[in-house]
Protein backbone atom coordinates (compact mmCIF):
# COMPACT_ATOMS: atom_id res chain seq x y z
CA UNK A 1 0.00 0.00 0.00
CA UNK A 2 1.36 3.39 -0.98
CA UNK A 3 1.78 6.06 1.67
CA UNK A 4 -0.36 9.15 1.31
CA UNK A 5 1.37 12.33 0.23
CA UNK A 6 2.41 14.37 3.22
CA UNK A 7 0.95 17.81 3.84
CA UNK A 8 3.10 19.59 6.39
CA UNK A 9 5.80 22.16 6.78
CA UNK A 10 8.50 20.17 8.51
CA UNK A 11 11.47 21.93 7.00
CA UNK A 12 14.32 20.36 8.91
CA UNK A 13 12.96 16.90 8.25
CA UNK A 14 12.76 17.77 4.58
CA UNK A 15 16.34 18.99 4.55
CA UNK A 16 17.48 15.75 6.13
CA UNK A 17 15.58 13.84 3.44
CA UNK A 18 16.65 15.78 0.31
CA UNK A 19 20.39 14.88 0.34
CA UNK A 20 19.44 11.20 0.44
CA UNK A 21 17.01 11.77 -2.40
CA UNK A 22 19.74 13.35 -4.52
CA UNK A 23 22.37 10.77 -3.61
CA UNK A 24 20.12 7.87 -4.58
CA UNK A 25 20.30 8.91 -8.23
CA UNK A 26 18.31 6.57 -10.45
CA UNK A 27 16.97 4.68 -7.45
CA UNK A 28 14.58 7.52 -6.58
CA UNK A 29 12.32 9.42 -8.92
CA UNK A 30 11.68 13.05 -8.00
CA UNK A 31 8.22 14.48 -8.44
CA UNK A 32 4.91 14.93 -6.71
CA UNK A 33 5.26 11.42 -5.34
CA UNK A 34 8.84 10.60 -4.42
CA UNK A 35 9.84 6.98 -4.46
CA UNK A 36 7.63 4.09 -3.57
CA UNK A 37 6.89 1.98 -0.56
CA UNK A 38 8.24 -1.57 -0.41
CA UNK A 39 7.01 -4.52 1.57
CA UNK A 40 7.95 -4.06 5.21
CA UNK A 41 8.95 -7.70 5.45
CA UNK A 42 11.63 -9.17 3.21
CA UNK A 43 11.97 -12.48 5.05
CA UNK A 44 11.26 -15.68 3.09
CA UNK A 45 8.83 -18.14 4.56
CA UNK A 46 10.62 -20.87 6.46
CA UNK A 47 9.79 -24.53 5.98
CA UNK A 48 10.92 -25.24 9.51
CA UNK A 49 8.36 -26.23 12.14
CA UNK A 50 10.22 -24.06 14.66
CA UNK A 51 8.15 -21.12 15.86
CA UNK A 52 9.59 -17.75 14.99
CA UNK A 53 9.15 -14.76 17.27
CA UNK A 54 7.91 -11.92 15.06
CA UNK A 55 7.68 -9.36 17.84
CA UNK A 56 9.61 -6.22 16.99
CA UNK A 57 10.97 -3.71 19.46
CA UNK A 58 10.45 0.00 19.15
CA UNK A 59 12.65 2.86 20.20
CA UNK A 60 11.12 5.97 21.64
CA UNK A 61 12.15 9.25 20.06
CA UNK A 62 12.68 12.59 21.74
CA UNK A 63 11.09 14.36 18.77
CA UNK A 64 7.79 14.14 16.98
CA UNK A 65 9.50 13.74 13.62
CA UNK A 66 7.63 11.59 11.16
CA UNK A 67 10.74 10.87 9.07
CA UNK A 68 13.36 8.49 10.42
CA UNK A 69 16.70 10.22 10.85
CA UNK A 70 18.52 7.08 9.76
CA UNK A 71 17.11 7.23 6.23
CA UNK A 72 14.86 4.76 4.43
CA UNK A 73 14.00 1.46 6.04
CA UNK A 74 15.06 -1.57 4.01
CA UNK A 75 13.55 -5.02 3.89
CA UNK A 76 16.34 -6.35 6.08
CA UNK A 77 15.71 -3.78 8.79
CA UNK A 78 12.09 -4.42 9.69
CA UNK A 79 9.30 -6.95 9.92
CA UNK A 80 5.58 -6.45 9.59
CA UNK A 81 3.98 -5.25 12.80
CA UNK A 82 0.55 -6.64 11.99
CA UNK A 83 -1.24 -3.28 12.06
CA UNK A 84 -0.81 -2.69 15.78
CA UNK A 85 0.54 0.86 15.51
CA UNK A 86 -1.32 3.41 17.62
CA UNK A 87 -1.52 7.17 17.13
CA UNK A 88 1.99 8.62 16.91
CA UNK A 89 3.75 5.30 16.29
CA UNK A 90 6.19 5.10 13.40
CA UNK A 91 5.08 3.23 10.29
CA UNK A 92 6.04 2.34 6.74
CA UNK A 93 2.58 1.61 5.32
CA UNK A 94 -0.99 1.76 6.60
CA UNK A 95 -0.73 -1.97 7.27
CA UNK A 96 1.52 -1.03 10.20
CA UNK A 97 -1.21 1.09 11.82
CA UNK A 98 -4.32 0.18 13.74
CA UNK A 99 -7.61 0.07 11.87
CA UNK A 100 -8.96 3.45 10.69
CA UNK A 101 -5.53 5.12 11.04
CA UNK A 102 -3.38 6.44 8.19
CA UNK A 103 0.38 6.19 7.73
CA UNK A 104 1.15 9.81 6.92
CA UNK A 105 4.71 10.31 5.74
CA UNK A 106 7.20 10.14 2.89
CA UNK A 107 7.11 6.92 0.82
CA UNK A 108 10.16 4.78 1.60
CA UNK A 109 11.21 6.94 4.53
CA UNK A 110 8.47 6.24 7.01
CA UNK A 111 5.70 8.15 8.66
CA UNK A 112 3.51 8.21 11.74
CA UNK A 113 0.17 6.56 12.37
CA UNK A 114 -2.34 9.41 12.22
CA UNK A 115 -6.01 10.29 12.15
CA UNK A 116 -5.74 11.65 8.61
CA UNK A 117 -3.54 11.86 5.55
CA UNK A 118 -5.34 14.70 3.77
CA UNK A 119 -8.22 17.12 4.27
CA UNK A 120 -10.56 14.65 2.57
CA UNK A 121 -10.12 12.29 5.53
CA UNK A 122 -11.64 14.84 7.91
CA UNK A 123 -15.40 15.24 8.47
CA UNK A 124 -17.40 18.37 7.73
CA UNK A 125 -14.74 19.95 5.52
CA UNK A 126 -12.07 19.88 8.21
CA UNK A 127 -8.33 20.18 7.67
CA UNK A 128 -5.56 17.66 8.29
CA UNK A 129 -2.84 19.31 10.37
CA UNK A 130 0.20 18.24 12.40
CA UNK A 131 -0.59 18.21 16.11
CA UNK A 132 3.00 17.86 17.31
CA UNK A 133 2.77 14.09 17.68
CA UNK A 134 0.64 12.96 14.72
CA UNK A 135 -1.65 14.35 12.02
CA UNK A 136 -5.17 15.08 13.21
CA UNK A 137 -8.27 16.86 11.96
CA UNK A 138 -8.25 20.52 12.92
CA UNK A 139 -10.81 23.29 13.02
CA UNK A 140 -9.24 25.46 10.32
CA UNK A 141 -7.75 27.95 12.76
CA UNK A 142 -5.05 30.39 11.71
CA UNK A 143 -1.67 28.67 11.46
CA UNK A 144 -3.07 25.17 10.87
CA UNK A 145 -2.17 23.20 7.75
CA UNK A 146 -4.63 23.12 4.88
CA UNK A 147 -5.20 22.15 1.27
CA UNK A 148 -7.92 24.63 0.26
CA UNK A 149 -9.70 27.78 1.45
CA UNK A 150 -12.74 25.64 2.22
CA UNK A 151 -10.90 23.84 5.02
CA UNK A 152 -9.94 27.09 6.78
CA UNK A 153 -12.05 29.13 9.17
CA UNK A 154 -14.22 32.07 8.18
CA UNK A 155 -12.22 34.96 6.78
CA UNK A 156 -9.04 32.88 6.42
CA UNK A 157 -7.22 31.77 3.29
CA UNK A 158 -5.24 28.61 2.60
CA UNK A 159 -1.98 30.26 1.54
CA UNK A 160 1.39 28.89 0.49
CA UNK A 161 3.92 30.00 3.07
CA UNK A 162 6.93 28.36 1.46
CA UNK A 163 7.46 26.61 -1.87
CA UNK A 164 9.02 23.21 -1.20
CA UNK A 165 9.41 22.20 -4.85
CA UNK A 166 6.44 19.87 -4.83
CA UNK A 167 7.99 17.54 -2.26
CA UNK A 168 5.83 18.90 0.55
CA UNK A 169 2.75 21.07 0.80
CA UNK A 170 3.62 24.23 2.73
CA UNK A 171 0.11 25.71 2.93
CA UNK A 172 -1.36 27.15 6.13
CA UNK A 173 -4.61 28.88 7.07
CA UNK A 174 -3.73 32.58 6.99
CA UNK A 175 -5.25 36.02 7.23
CA UNK A 176 -4.19 36.71 3.63
CA UNK A 177 -2.86 34.99 0.55
CA UNK A 178 -2.04 38.13 -1.46
CA UNK A 179 -1.49 41.84 -0.86
CA UNK A 180 -5.03 42.65 -2.02
CA UNK A 181 -6.40 40.92 1.10
CA UNK A 182 -4.61 43.39 3.39
CA UNK A 183 -5.56 46.92 4.46
CA UNK A 184 -4.28 49.67 2.20
CA UNK A 185 -0.51 49.95 2.31
CA UNK A 186 0.13 46.62 4.03
CA UNK A 187 1.75 43.56 2.46
CA UNK A 188 0.90 39.86 2.76
CA UNK A 189 4.13 38.27 3.98
CA UNK A 190 5.11 34.68 4.89
CA UNK A 191 5.83 34.16 8.58
CA UNK A 192 7.28 31.03 10.20
CA UNK A 193 7.69 30.06 13.85
CA UNK A 194 10.49 27.63 14.63
CA UNK A 195 9.09 25.40 17.39
CA UNK A 196 12.06 23.05 17.26
CA UNK A 197 14.44 21.65 14.68
CA UNK A 198 11.89 19.18 13.38
CA UNK A 199 8.73 21.27 13.21
CA UNK A 200 7.85 24.70 11.95
CA UNK A 201 4.50 26.46 12.09
CA UNK A 202 3.65 29.08 9.52
CA UNK A 203 1.09 31.44 8.04
CA UNK A 204 0.81 34.60 5.98
CA UNK A 205 0.13 37.86 7.77
CA UNK A 206 -0.51 41.46 6.78
CA UNK A 207 2.50 43.56 7.78
CA UNK A 208 3.62 47.14 7.32
CA UNK A 209 6.29 47.65 4.64
CA UNK A 210 9.89 47.39 5.81
CA UNK A 211 9.12 45.55 9.06
CA UNK A 212 10.12 41.92 8.33
CA UNK A 213 13.33 41.45 10.37
CA UNK A 214 16.63 39.80 9.47
CA UNK A 215 16.36 36.05 8.75
CA UNK A 216 12.62 36.25 8.01
CA UNK A 217 10.99 34.65 4.99
CA UNK A 218 10.11 37.03 2.17
CA UNK A 219 8.60 36.83 -1.32
CA UNK A 220 11.67 36.95 -3.55
CA UNK A 221 9.51 36.92 -6.68
CA UNK A 222 7.07 39.46 -5.29
CA UNK A 223 7.19 42.33 -2.84
CA UNK A 224 10.05 40.85 -0.80
CA UNK A 225 12.27 43.94 -0.83
CA UNK A 226 9.33 46.00 0.38
CA UNK A 227 8.56 43.50 3.15
CA UNK A 228 12.09 43.39 4.62
CA UNK A 229 13.88 45.85 6.85
CA UNK A 230 16.83 45.25 4.51
CA UNK A 231 16.72 43.34 1.24
CA UNK A 232 15.17 40.04 0.15
CA UNK A 233 17.67 37.64 -1.40
CA UNK A 234 17.32 34.02 -2.51
CA UNK A 235 18.82 31.01 -0.75
CA UNK A 236 19.00 27.73 -2.67
CA UNK A 237 19.23 24.25 -1.17
CA UNK A 238 20.54 21.34 -3.25
CA UNK A 239 19.34 23.07 -6.41
CA UNK A 240 15.78 22.03 -5.56
CA UNK A 241 14.38 24.59 -3.14
CA UNK A 242 14.59 28.37 -3.41
CA UNK A 243 13.33 30.69 -0.68
CA UNK A 244 13.56 34.41 -0.10
CA UNK A 245 15.18 35.49 3.18
CA UNK A 246 15.50 39.01 4.58
CA UNK A 247 19.12 40.10 4.87
CA UNK A 248 21.57 42.99 4.82
CA UNK A 249 23.09 42.88 1.36
CA UNK A 250 22.90 41.62 -2.20
CA UNK A 251 26.60 42.02 -2.98
CA UNK A 252 29.87 43.31 -1.51
CA UNK A 253 28.99 46.75 -2.86
CA UNK A 254 26.24 46.98 -0.25
CA UNK A 255 28.74 46.57 2.62
CA UNK A 256 30.87 49.23 4.27
CA UNK A 257 34.64 49.34 3.90
CA UNK A 258 36.30 46.04 3.10
CA UNK A 259 33.42 43.93 4.42
CA UNK A 260 32.05 41.21 2.17
CA UNK A 261 28.50 39.99 1.71
CA UNK A 262 27.81 36.45 2.90
CA UNK A 263 24.81 35.12 0.94
CA UNK A 264 21.60 33.92 2.53
CA UNK A 265 21.54 30.26 3.55
CA UNK A 266 18.90 27.59 4.03
CA UNK A 267 19.99 24.60 6.09
CA UNK A 268 19.27 22.31 8.99
CA UNK A 269 19.74 25.26 11.33
CA UNK A 270 16.91 27.12 9.62
CA UNK A 271 16.99 30.41 7.73
CA UNK A 272 19.94 32.78 7.66
CA UNK A 273 19.78 36.05 5.76
CA UNK A 274 22.71 37.67 3.98
CA UNK A 275 25.13 39.60 6.19
CA UNK A 276 28.07 41.96 5.79
CA UNK A 277 31.19 40.88 7.60
C-alpha positions as a Markdown table, in Angstrom:
| # | Residue | x | y | z |
|---|---|---|---|---|
| 1 | Unk | 0.0 | 0.0 | 0.0 |
| 2 | Unk | 1.4 | 3.4 | -1.0 |
| 3 | Unk | 1.8 | 6.1 | 1.7 |
| 4 | Unk | -0.4 | 9.1 | 1.3 |
| 5 | Unk | 1.4 | 12.3 | 0.2 |
| 6 | Unk | 2.4 | 14.4 | 3.2 |
| 7 | Unk | 1.0 | 17.8 | 3.8 |
| 8 | Unk | 3.1 | 19.6 | 6.4 |
| 9 | Unk | 5.8 | 22.2 | 6.8 |
| 10 | Unk | 8.5 | 20.2 | 8.5 |
| 11 | Unk | 11.5 | 21.9 | 7.0 |
| 12 | Unk | 14.3 | 20.4 | 8.9 |
| 13 | Unk | 13.0 | 16.9 | 8.3 |
| 14 | Unk | 12.8 | 17.8 | 4.6 |
| 15 | Unk | 16.3 | 19.0 | 4.5 |
| 16 | Unk | 17.5 | 15.7 | 6.1 |
| 17 | Unk | 15.6 | 13.8 | 3.4 |
| 18 | Unk | 16.6 | 15.8 | 0.3 |
| 19 | Unk | 20.4 | 14.9 | 0.3 |
| 20 | Unk | 19.4 | 11.2 | 0.4 |
| 21 | Unk | 17.0 | 11.8 | -2.4 |
| 22 | Unk | 19.7 | 13.3 | -4.5 |
| 23 | Unk | 22.4 | 10.8 | -3.6 |
| 24 | Unk | 20.1 | 7.9 | -4.6 |
| 25 | Unk | 20.3 | 8.9 | -8.2 |
| 26 | Unk | 18.3 | 6.6 | -10.4 |
| 27 | Unk | 17.0 | 4.7 | -7.4 |
| 28 | Unk | 14.6 | 7.5 | -6.6 |
| 29 | Unk | 12.3 | 9.4 | -8.9 |
| 30 | Unk | 11.7 | 13.1 | -8.0 |
| 31 | Unk | 8.2 | 14.5 | -8.4 |
| 32 | Unk | 4.9 | 14.9 | -6.7 |
| 33 | Unk | 5.3 | 11.4 | -5.3 |
| 34 | Unk | 8.8 | 10.6 | -4.4 |
| 35 | Unk | 9.8 | 7.0 | -4.5 |
| 36 | Unk | 7.6 | 4.1 | -3.6 |
| 37 | Unk | 6.9 | 2.0 | -0.6 |
| 38 | Unk | 8.2 | -1.6 | -0.4 |
| 39 | Unk | 7.0 | -4.5 | 1.6 |
| 40 | Unk | 8.0 | -4.1 | 5.2 |
| 41 | Unk | 8.9 | -7.7 | 5.5 |
| 42 | Unk | 11.6 | -9.2 | 3.2 |
| 43 | Unk | 12.0 | -12.5 | 5.0 |
| 44 | Unk | 11.3 | -15.7 | 3.1 |
| 45 | Unk | 8.8 | -18.1 | 4.6 |
| 46 | Unk | 10.6 | -20.9 | 6.5 |
| 47 | Unk | 9.8 | -24.5 | 6.0 |
| 48 | Unk | 10.9 | -25.2 | 9.5 |
| 49 | Unk | 8.4 | -26.2 | 12.1 |
| 50 | Unk | 10.2 | -24.1 | 14.7 |
| 51 | Unk | 8.1 | -21.1 | 15.9 |
| 52 | Unk | 9.6 | -17.8 | 15.0 |
| 53 | Unk | 9.2 | -14.8 | 17.3 |
| 54 | Unk | 7.9 | -11.9 | 15.1 |
| 55 | Unk | 7.7 | -9.4 | 17.8 |
| 56 | Unk | 9.6 | -6.2 | 17.0 |
| 57 | Unk | 11.0 | -3.7 | 19.5 |
| 58 | Unk | 10.4 | 0.0 | 19.1 |
| 59 | Unk | 12.7 | 2.9 | 20.2 |
| 60 | Unk | 11.1 | 6.0 | 21.6 |
| 61 | Unk | 12.2 | 9.3 | 20.1 |
| 62 | Unk | 12.7 | 12.6 | 21.7 |
| 63 | Unk | 11.1 | 14.4 | 18.8 |
| 64 | Unk | 7.8 | 14.1 | 17.0 |
| 65 | Unk | 9.5 | 13.7 | 13.6 |
| 66 | Unk | 7.6 | 11.6 | 11.2 |
| 67 | Unk | 10.7 | 10.9 | 9.1 |
| 68 | Unk | 13.4 | 8.5 | 10.4 |
| 69 | Unk | 16.7 | 10.2 | 10.9 |
| 70 | Unk | 18.5 | 7.1 | 9.8 |
| 71 | Unk | 17.1 | 7.2 | 6.2 |
| 72 | Unk | 14.9 | 4.8 | 4.4 |
| 73 | Unk | 14.0 | 1.5 | 6.0 |
| 74 | Unk | 15.1 | -1.6 | 4.0 |
| 75 | Unk | 13.6 | -5.0 | 3.9 |
| 76 | Unk | 16.3 | -6.3 | 6.1 |
| 77 | Unk | 15.7 | -3.8 | 8.8 |
| 78 | Unk | 12.1 | -4.4 | 9.7 |
| 79 | Unk | 9.3 | -6.9 | 9.9 |
| 80 | Unk | 5.6 | -6.5 | 9.6 |
| 81 | Unk | 4.0 | -5.3 | 12.8 |
| 82 | Unk | 0.5 | -6.6 | 12.0 |
| 83 | Unk | -1.2 | -3.3 | 12.1 |
| 84 | Unk | -0.8 | -2.7 | 15.8 |
| 85 | Unk | 0.5 | 0.9 | 15.5 |
| 86 | Unk | -1.3 | 3.4 | 17.6 |
| 87 | Unk | -1.5 | 7.2 | 17.1 |
| 88 | Unk | 2.0 | 8.6 | 16.9 |
| 89 | Unk | 3.7 | 5.3 | 16.3 |
| 90 | Unk | 6.2 | 5.1 | 13.4 |
| 91 | Unk | 5.1 | 3.2 | 10.3 |
| 92 | Unk | 6.0 | 2.3 | 6.7 |
| 93 | Unk | 2.6 | 1.6 | 5.3 |
| 94 | Unk | -1.0 | 1.8 | 6.6 |
| 95 | Unk | -0.7 | -2.0 | 7.3 |
| 96 | Unk | 1.5 | -1.0 | 10.2 |
| 97 | Unk | -1.2 | 1.1 | 11.8 |
| 98 | Unk | -4.3 | 0.2 | 13.7 |
| 99 | Unk | -7.6 | 0.1 | 11.9 |
| 100 | Unk | -9.0 | 3.4 | 10.7 |
| 101 | Unk | -5.5 | 5.1 | 11.0 |
| 102 | Unk | -3.4 | 6.4 | 8.2 |
| 103 | Unk | 0.4 | 6.2 | 7.7 |
| 104 | Unk | 1.1 | 9.8 | 6.9 |
| 105 | Unk | 4.7 | 10.3 | 5.7 |
| 106 | Unk | 7.2 | 10.1 | 2.9 |
| 107 | Unk | 7.1 | 6.9 | 0.8 |
| 108 | Unk | 10.2 | 4.8 | 1.6 |
| 109 | Unk | 11.2 | 6.9 | 4.5 |
| 110 | Unk | 8.5 | 6.2 | 7.0 |
| 111 | Unk | 5.7 | 8.1 | 8.7 |
| 112 | Unk | 3.5 | 8.2 | 11.7 |
| 113 | Unk | 0.2 | 6.6 | 12.4 |
| 114 | Unk | -2.3 | 9.4 | 12.2 |
| 115 | Unk | -6.0 | 10.3 | 12.2 |
| 116 | Unk | -5.7 | 11.6 | 8.6 |
| 117 | Unk | -3.5 | 11.9 | 5.5 |
| 118 | Unk | -5.3 | 14.7 | 3.8 |
| 119 | Unk | -8.2 | 17.1 | 4.3 |
| 120 | Unk | -10.6 | 14.7 | 2.6 |
| 121 | Unk | -10.1 | 12.3 | 5.5 |
| 122 | Unk | -11.6 | 14.8 | 7.9 |
| 123 | Unk | -15.4 | 15.2 | 8.5 |
| 124 | Unk | -17.4 | 18.4 | 7.7 |
| 125 | Unk | -14.7 | 20.0 | 5.5 |
| 126 | Unk | -12.1 | 19.9 | 8.2 |
| 127 | Unk | -8.3 | 20.2 | 7.7 |
| 128 | Unk | -5.6 | 17.7 | 8.3 |
| 129 | Unk | -2.8 | 19.3 | 10.4 |
| 130 | Unk | 0.2 | 18.2 | 12.4 |
| 131 | Unk | -0.6 | 18.2 | 16.1 |
| 132 | Unk | 3.0 | 17.9 | 17.3 |
| 133 | Unk | 2.8 | 14.1 | 17.7 |
| 134 | Unk | 0.6 | 13.0 | 14.7 |
| 135 | Unk | -1.6 | 14.3 | 12.0 |
| 136 | Unk | -5.2 | 15.1 | 13.2 |
| 137 | Unk | -8.3 | 16.9 | 12.0 |
| 138 | Unk | -8.2 | 20.5 | 12.9 |
| 139 | Unk | -10.8 | 23.3 | 13.0 |
| 140 | Unk | -9.2 | 25.5 | 10.3 |
| 141 | Unk | -7.7 | 27.9 | 12.8 |
| 142 | Unk | -5.1 | 30.4 | 11.7 |
| 143 | Unk | -1.7 | 28.7 | 11.5 |
| 144 | Unk | -3.1 | 25.2 | 10.9 |
| 145 | Unk | -2.2 | 23.2 | 7.8 |
| 146 | Unk | -4.6 | 23.1 | 4.9 |
| 147 | Unk | -5.2 | 22.1 | 1.3 |
| 148 | Unk | -7.9 | 24.6 | 0.3 |
| 149 | Unk | -9.7 | 27.8 | 1.4 |
| 150 | Unk | -12.7 | 25.6 | 2.2 |
| 151 | Unk | -10.9 | 23.8 | 5.0 |
| 152 | Unk | -9.9 | 27.1 | 6.8 |
| 153 | Unk | -12.1 | 29.1 | 9.2 |
| 154 | Unk | -14.2 | 32.1 | 8.2 |
| 155 | Unk | -12.2 | 35.0 | 6.8 |
| 156 | Unk | -9.0 | 32.9 | 6.4 |
| 157 | Unk | -7.2 | 31.8 | 3.3 |
| 158 | Unk | -5.2 | 28.6 | 2.6 |
| 159 | Unk | -2.0 | 30.3 | 1.5 |
| 160 | Unk | 1.4 | 28.9 | 0.5 |
| 161 | Unk | 3.9 | 30.0 | 3.1 |
| 162 | Unk | 6.9 | 28.4 | 1.5 |
| 163 | Unk | 7.5 | 26.6 | -1.9 |
| 164 | Unk | 9.0 | 23.2 | -1.2 |
| 165 | Unk | 9.4 | 22.2 | -4.9 |
| 166 | Unk | 6.4 | 19.9 | -4.8 |
| 167 | Unk | 8.0 | 17.5 | -2.3 |
| 168 | Unk | 5.8 | 18.9 | 0.5 |
| 169 | Unk | 2.8 | 21.1 | 0.8 |
| 170 | Unk | 3.6 | 24.2 | 2.7 |
| 171 | Unk | 0.1 | 25.7 | 2.9 |
| 172 | Unk | -1.4 | 27.1 | 6.1 |
| 173 | Unk | -4.6 | 28.9 | 7.1 |
| 174 | Unk | -3.7 | 32.6 | 7.0 |
| 175 | Unk | -5.2 | 36.0 | 7.2 |
| 176 | Unk | -4.2 | 36.7 | 3.6 |
| 177 | Unk | -2.9 | 35.0 | 0.6 |
| 178 | Unk | -2.0 | 38.1 | -1.5 |
| 179 | Unk | -1.5 | 41.8 | -0.9 |
| 180 | Unk | -5.0 | 42.6 | -2.0 |
| 181 | Unk | -6.4 | 40.9 | 1.1 |
| 182 | Unk | -4.6 | 43.4 | 3.4 |
| 183 | Unk | -5.6 | 46.9 | 4.5 |
| 184 | Unk | -4.3 | 49.7 | 2.2 |
| 185 | Unk | -0.5 | 49.9 | 2.3 |
| 186 | Unk | 0.1 | 46.6 | 4.0 |
| 187 | Unk | 1.7 | 43.6 | 2.5 |
| 188 | Unk | 0.9 | 39.9 | 2.8 |
| 189 | Unk | 4.1 | 38.3 | 4.0 |
| 190 | Unk | 5.1 | 34.7 | 4.9 |
| 191 | Unk | 5.8 | 34.2 | 8.6 |
| 192 | Unk | 7.3 | 31.0 | 10.2 |
| 193 | Unk | 7.7 | 30.1 | 13.9 |
| 194 | Unk | 10.5 | 27.6 | 14.6 |
| 195 | Unk | 9.1 | 25.4 | 17.4 |
| 196 | Unk | 12.1 | 23.1 | 17.3 |
| 197 | Unk | 14.4 | 21.6 | 14.7 |
| 198 | Unk | 11.9 | 19.2 | 13.4 |
| 199 | Unk | 8.7 | 21.3 | 13.2 |
| 200 | Unk | 7.8 | 24.7 | 11.9 |
| 201 | Unk | 4.5 | 26.5 | 12.1 |
| 202 | Unk | 3.7 | 29.1 | 9.5 |
| 203 | Unk | 1.1 | 31.4 | 8.0 |
| 204 | Unk | 0.8 | 34.6 | 6.0 |
| 205 | Unk | 0.1 | 37.9 | 7.8 |
| 206 | Unk | -0.5 | 41.5 | 6.8 |
| 207 | Unk | 2.5 | 43.6 | 7.8 |
| 208 | Unk | 3.6 | 47.1 | 7.3 |
| 209 | Unk | 6.3 | 47.6 | 4.6 |
| 210 | Unk | 9.9 | 47.4 | 5.8 |
| 211 | Unk | 9.1 | 45.6 | 9.1 |
| 212 | Unk | 10.1 | 41.9 | 8.3 |
| 213 | Unk | 13.3 | 41.4 | 10.4 |
| 214 | Unk | 16.6 | 39.8 | 9.5 |
| 215 | Unk | 16.4 | 36.1 | 8.7 |
| 216 | Unk | 12.6 | 36.3 | 8.0 |
| 217 | Unk | 11.0 | 34.6 | 5.0 |
| 218 | Unk | 10.1 | 37.0 | 2.2 |
| 219 | Unk | 8.6 | 36.8 | -1.3 |
| 220 | Unk | 11.7 | 37.0 | -3.5 |
| 221 | Unk | 9.5 | 36.9 | -6.7 |
| 222 | Unk | 7.1 | 39.5 | -5.3 |
| 223 | Unk | 7.2 | 42.3 | -2.8 |
| 224 | Unk | 10.0 | 40.8 | -0.8 |
| 225 | Unk | 12.3 | 43.9 | -0.8 |
| 226 | Unk | 9.3 | 46.0 | 0.4 |
| 227 | Unk | 8.6 | 43.5 | 3.2 |
| 228 | Unk | 12.1 | 43.4 | 4.6 |
| 229 | Unk | 13.9 | 45.8 | 6.8 |
| 230 | Unk | 16.8 | 45.3 | 4.5 |
| 231 | Unk | 16.7 | 43.3 | 1.2 |
| 232 | Unk | 15.2 | 40.0 | 0.2 |
| 233 | Unk | 17.7 | 37.6 | -1.4 |
| 234 | Unk | 17.3 | 34.0 | -2.5 |
| 235 | Unk | 18.8 | 31.0 | -0.7 |
| 236 | Unk | 19.0 | 27.7 | -2.7 |
| 237 | Unk | 19.2 | 24.3 | -1.2 |
| 238 | Unk | 20.5 | 21.3 | -3.3 |
| 239 | Unk | 19.3 | 23.1 | -6.4 |
| 240 | Unk | 15.8 | 22.0 | -5.6 |
| 241 | Unk | 14.4 | 24.6 | -3.1 |
| 242 | Unk | 14.6 | 28.4 | -3.4 |
| 243 | Unk | 13.3 | 30.7 | -0.7 |
| 244 | Unk | 13.6 | 34.4 | -0.1 |
| 245 | Unk | 15.2 | 35.5 | 3.2 |
| 246 | Unk | 15.5 | 39.0 | 4.6 |
| 247 | Unk | 19.1 | 40.1 | 4.9 |
| 248 | Unk | 21.6 | 43.0 | 4.8 |
| 249 | Unk | 23.1 | 42.9 | 1.4 |
| 250 | Unk | 22.9 | 41.6 | -2.2 |
| 251 | Unk | 26.6 | 42.0 | -3.0 |
| 252 | Unk | 29.9 | 43.3 | -1.5 |
| 253 | Unk | 29.0 | 46.7 | -2.9 |
| 254 | Unk | 26.2 | 47.0 | -0.2 |
| 255 | Unk | 28.7 | 46.6 | 2.6 |
| 256 | Unk | 30.9 | 49.2 | 4.3 |
| 257 | Unk | 34.6 | 49.3 | 3.9 |
| 258 | Unk | 36.3 | 46.0 | 3.1 |
| 259 | Unk | 33.4 | 43.9 | 4.4 |
| 260 | Unk | 32.1 | 41.2 | 2.2 |
| 261 | Unk | 28.5 | 40.0 | 1.7 |
| 262 | Unk | 27.8 | 36.4 | 2.9 |
| 263 | Unk | 24.8 | 35.1 | 0.9 |
| 264 | Unk | 21.6 | 33.9 | 2.5 |
| 265 | Unk | 21.5 | 30.3 | 3.5 |
| 266 | Unk | 18.9 | 27.6 | 4.0 |
| 267 | Unk | 20.0 | 24.6 | 6.1 |
| 268 | Unk | 19.3 | 22.3 | 9.0 |
| 269 | Unk | 19.7 | 25.3 | 11.3 |
| 270 | Unk | 16.9 | 27.1 | 9.6 |
| 271 | Unk | 17.0 | 30.4 | 7.7 |
| 272 | Unk | 19.9 | 32.8 | 7.7 |
| 273 | Unk | 19.8 | 36.1 | 5.8 |
| 274 | Unk | 22.7 | 37.7 | 4.0 |
| 275 | Unk | 25.1 | 39.6 | 6.2 |
| 276 | Unk | 28.1 | 42.0 | 5.8 |
| 277 | Unk | 31.2 | 40.9 | 7.6 |
